[in-house]
Amino acid sequence: MSAPAREIAPAKLNLALHVRGKLPDGRHAIETVFAFCTDGDRLSAELADDLALAVTGPFLHDLDSAKDNLVMKAARALAAAAGVDTGASLLLEKRLPVASGIGGGSADAAAALRQLTSIWKVDPKYAEEVAPALGSDVPACVLSLAMRGEGGGERLTPIDLSALSGTPVLLVNPRVPLSTADVFARWDGEDRGPLGDWREGRNDLEAPAIALVPQVAAVLAWLGTRPGASFVRMSGSGATCFGLFDSEGARDDAAHHVPREWWHLATFLR
């Protein structure tokens, strides 16, 4: 029997996120720049008679039941679209906080689509077809490459962020989950303009996220005081914030001083 296929489901970062209004289907219209880290959750898959998911890892108990996990929804959707009657045994190591703005669930679903496409030997077009219905971030996470996202975030255009590849980055979360729907519901409805250069952009969800979880402001302020932090922002709908650092040493020194009650991950941009 061959060994299970294994891969990282990379953490997603929004380098900027502008909310421009509402779409006809009721979702918010956004413009964003997606980037991905070298670390994240981990997923393995191997052929089996039935579909089954086991979950381990430090954030295991923060997830819904395995049968309702987005990984299982992705697996069922792909099987239905591609007409697959074979099962798979999936193992998810949940290393990223849940409801934290770094695409954990979306990245997990995307990793499942990639792995099952491979072990079931189905056309990748089926993964592309089912990804948008699983979540607005899932299409970007399937690719896990630097992208500009528009519409609800699923209309993607490749962008060149190769100069950032290997940049040390520190992710910090105050260990408070934030519902994406709740944060968007708090958006004040003001269109503050289009997204051009992501460095000159903003995250329009920072203010509503801080209104719901004031600790986000503390995390941003703390990251902003770290020596070597060249860029600081909240990702997605929060509460995870990140700092890009001038050197690995500066990032590691900052990681060493993260307050004990906060979660953090020292990693790199892909």
N, C-alpha and C positions, 0 to 999 in steps of 0.2 A: 504494500500500500504506500502511495506517495505521501510525503509530508504535507501538512496543511499549508496553503498559501497564506503568507503573512505580509502585512504592510502597515505603515503608519497612516493614520487619518489626520493630515496636518491641520494644526490650528490656523484659523482664518483671521486676518486682520483687515479692518477697513481703515485705510490710510486717510481717507476723508469720506464723509457721507453727507450729502446735501438732500434735504427733503424739499421737493418742488411743488407738491400738490397731491391730488387724488387721481387715480386711474378710474376708468369707467366701471371696472369690476369692484371698486370700493377699496382696493389696496392703495398704499401710498406710492406716489411716483418719486423715485430716488435717482440720484447720480452718485456713484461711489467708485472707489479704487480698491480692488481686492489685492491683498498680498498674502503669502502663506509662509508658515514657519517650518522648520525642519523637524519639529516634534509635535506630538499630539496624542490622541487616543490610538490604540492598536487593535487591529482586527485580523482574525485568521478564519479561513474557510476551507472545508473539504467536503467532497461529495458524500451524500447520505441518502437514505431512503425517504426521509421526511425533512421538513424545514424546522430547525431548532436553533435557539440562541441561548448561550450562557454568558453571564456578565461577571467580571471580576474588577478589581481595581479600587482605588481610594474613594471614588465617587459612586460606587455601586449602589448604595442605598438612597441616593438622590434621584435615581431614575424611576420611571414608571415600570410596571411589570414587563418582563422580557417580551411577552407576546405582543404588547402594544408599542414596543420600541420602534423608533424610526428605521432601524436596521431591518427589522422584520417587515415593516411596511414596504421598504424598498425591495426586499427579496420577493415578496408576494407580487408586487407590481411588475417587476421584471419577468417573473415566471409567467404571469398572465399575458403580458404583452408579447413575449417570445414563444409562447406555447410550450413551456418547459414542464415536464412532469417528473423530473428528478429533484431530489431534495438537496439540502446542504446543512452541515453542522457548522455553526458560526460561534466564535468566541470573541467577545468584546472586552478589552481591558480599558475601563473608563478612568482616564488619567486627568481629564480636564473638568473643571467645574461645570455643572449643569446650569442652563439659562444664564450664560455669562458673556454673550456677545462675541464669542470667538468661534462660532460655528460648530461646536462639538457634535451635536446631533446631526447637523447637515453633513459634516465631514464624515461621520460614521456611516450615514446612508450612502454617501458617494463612494466610500471605500467598498461597501457591500456591492454596489452596482459594478464597480470595476472588477472586483474579485469574482463575482458570480458570472459576469460576462465571460471571464477567462475560463473558469472551471466548467461552466455549462457549454462553453464554445458556441455562444450566440453572437449575432451581429451587434456591434457596439451601438448601432442606431437605436436599438430598443432602450438602452440606458439613457440615451439622449432624449428619447420620447417621454419616458416616465419621470425623469429628474425634476422638471418644473413643478409637477403636481405634488411633489414631496416637500417642497419649500423653496422660497425664492433664492436662497443661497446654495441650494444643492447643485444646480448646473455649474456654478463657478467652482464648487468644491470637487466635482467630478474631474475637472481639469487640473485643479490645484496649481494654476499658473497665474501670473499677474494679469489682471483683467480690469477693464472699465465696465461697470455694470449700470444699466439704465432700465427704464420701465419699473418693474418691481424689484429689479436687481438681477433678473434672469437674462436680459438682453445684453450679450457680452461682446466686447471688442478687445482683442489682445493689445497690451501696451508693453513698452520696453522698460522694464525696471531692472535690467541686468546689472546696472551700476550698484544696485542695492544688495545683490546676491551675496550672502555671507555676512551681512551686517548683524552685529550682536544686538539682540533685543531682549528686553525684560518685560514679561507680562505679570501684572499684579491685580489681584481681585480681593475685595474686602470680605469675601465669603458670604455675600448676600445675593441670592438669586434675583434676577430681574426679568419679568415677563415682557417679551417684545411687544405684545399687543398693548400692555399697560403703558409702556413708554411712548409708543406711537400715539396712543389716545391722549397723552399729555402734550403732544406737539401743538404749538400755538397757532398753526395754520399759516404762518407768514413765510412766503417764498423769499429767501434772502439771496437768491441769485444762483447762476449755474456754476458748475465745478470746472475749473480750468486746471492750473497746476495744483496737485494735491497738497503740496507744502504750504500753499497760500490758502488752502481751503479750510474746512471746519467739519465738525460733526454736529449737525443740527439736533441730535438726540441727547447731547450732553446735558443741556438745561433740564429737560423733562426727566432724565435719568437721575440727576442730582436732586430734583424735587421729591422723587420717590425714595432714593437711597442717598442721603447726604454724604455718606462715606466716600462716594465716588469723587467728590471735590477734594477730600483729604488725600486720596490716592494720587490724583492728578498733581496736587500741590507738592506732595512728597517726591514724586518722580521728577518734577521740575527743578528740584533743588539738588538732584544727584549730579556730581561732577561727571562730565563726559556725556550726559544725556543731551543729544542734539535735536531731538524731536519727541514730543510727548502728546498723546491724544487718547481718548476713549475709543474702544472698538465697538462697532455695531450699536446695539441698544444697551450695552453695558452689562454688568458693572466692571468688566475687565478693562483696564487701561494698560498702555504700553509705552515704553521708551526705547527709541533707537539710540545706540551708543557709539561713540567714536572708537572704542576699543573693547576687546573681550575682557581685559582687566578691569576697566571702568564698570562694565556691566556686572562682572562678578562681585566687585566691591559693593555695588548697589544691592545686589541680590543678598549679600551677607548681612545687610542692614535692614532688610524688609521687616517691618514689625511682625512679631510672631503670630499675631492673630490673623494676618492676611495670607492668602495663598499666592505663590509666585512660581514662575517658570523662566529660567534662563535658557535662551535658545538662539537661533539665527534665522534670518530670512532665507528662503530658498533661492 
